[in-house]
Amino acid sequence: FNLIARDAFNGTILWKKPIEKWSTNMWPLKTGPTTLTRRLVADGERIFVTLGLTDPVAMLDAATGEVLKTFPETKGAEEMLFSNGTLYALLNPAAEWVLKDYAPKLQQDQKRVAQEYEWDKKPRVLVALNPETGKVLWKMEGLIAPLTPAVDGRRLSYYDGDKIHCLDASTGREKWVSVGEPRRKLYEFNFGPRLLFNKE
């Protein structure tokens, strides 16, 4: 596996970064679990990415691919967001790939993914850090459903499988919690709800 940067105008490869360990390409539909799409964010000049399934977040120079900094506090990062100069990472405290035991079986995988491989409902750690200094600004632990963290610079929200929580993005202090929000029974790895901010 490789992280590849291309010229957006003509597709020319600018640089490649090898990734030694990643999710199996035998996952149904070859698209990978949906949470893998939340392993890379960019701010124009820098790229924040995990260069392995259980690796901490690395900050790369977008033009060259050079690793500028690695943040050891983010080991086990499963998702990340970037807003107003702050990097937010959702960490698995066990720091291991949740689908490490997945193995394909012929003709059954699409159904298995929909019925057997579900969110483990174990606590995660949400951490906010300054990428310039590497300083952790705040962190909190709790049930945080995959793909639900959203940030608009002032607020950060997530879904815990029952309620929506809204935090102050700069301090991590909770601003409000919703009443119970219904969800589908299965919360499998080829699905995930999204939270979005709209205006005020």
Secondary structure by P-SEA (a helix, b strand, c coil): cccccccccccccccccccccccccccccccccccccccccccccbbbbccccccccccccccccccccccccccccccccccccbbbbbbcccccccccccccccccaaaaaaccccccccbbbbbbbcccccccccccccccccccccccccbbbbbcccbbbbcccccccccccccbbbbccccccccbbbbbbccc
